[in-house]
Amino acid sequence: MIRLIIAIAVQAGLTLYQFDIRGAFLCAPIDREIYLKLQPGYSPPPGKTAKLCRSLYGLWQAPSAFHALFEEWLLKY
């Protein structure tokens, strides 16, 4: 199926773009503040916490963050 799409794009002179779906789950920005509970044995410096800046694969917000990123990308191109 992929070869067929590539062949049609080449015949028509189209440009193809690649999008890494697995990587998108890991780099999609999140729209709320989420703080992590650290593993036992690890203690941050005094006055510091662990704040999540990007989406994680197992996070329940990951699909919606990915969808927003993908929709923005589709509208851009």
N, C-alpha and C positions, 0 to 999 in steps of 0.2 A: 504494500500500500504506500509506504514512504517513497519507494523508488518511482512509483507512478506519479505521485505529487511532484517530486523533483523533476521528472522528465517533462511533465506538462508545464511547469514553471520555466524550464530551460527553453522549451519550444516557443513559449509565449514571451520570452524575454523579461520575465518577472524577477523581482528581488525576493529572496527568502530570508526570513528572520528566525533565529532559534531562541527559545525561551526555556530556561532550566526550571522545571516545575518543582523538583525536590529542593533546589537551592532557594527558590522563592519563599518557601515556608520558613526558611531560616533567616531571611533578610528583610521580610516585610515589616515595616514600622508598625508599632502598636499605638493606639489612640488613647490609652489610659495608663496610669502609673501602676506598676506591679512590682512588689518587693518580694524577694526570694527568701525562703527559710533555708539557712545554710546547713550543710551536713555536720553531724557531730564531729568534733575534733578540729574544726576550722573556726577560728574566731577572728573577725575583722578588727582593724585598729579601732580604738575607742572613738565613738562619735560617728562611725561609718556604718552604712548598711549596703545591702546588695540590691540594686535596682535594675530591673530588666529593661533594656532599651530596644531590643528587637524581638520578634516573635520566635517562639520555640515550636518544634514539630509537635510535641504532645500537649501544647497549651490549647485550651478550648477556644481562645480567640484567634488561633492561627488560621483557620479556614476563612473567616471573615476578613482578616488582615490581608491574606493572600488575594482574596476576591477583589478587594478594593485596589490593591496594587496592580492586579491583572487588568481590571477594568480601566484604570488610568492609562496603562500601557497601550491597550487596544484603542482607546480614544485618541491617544497621541499619534499613533501610526495609522 
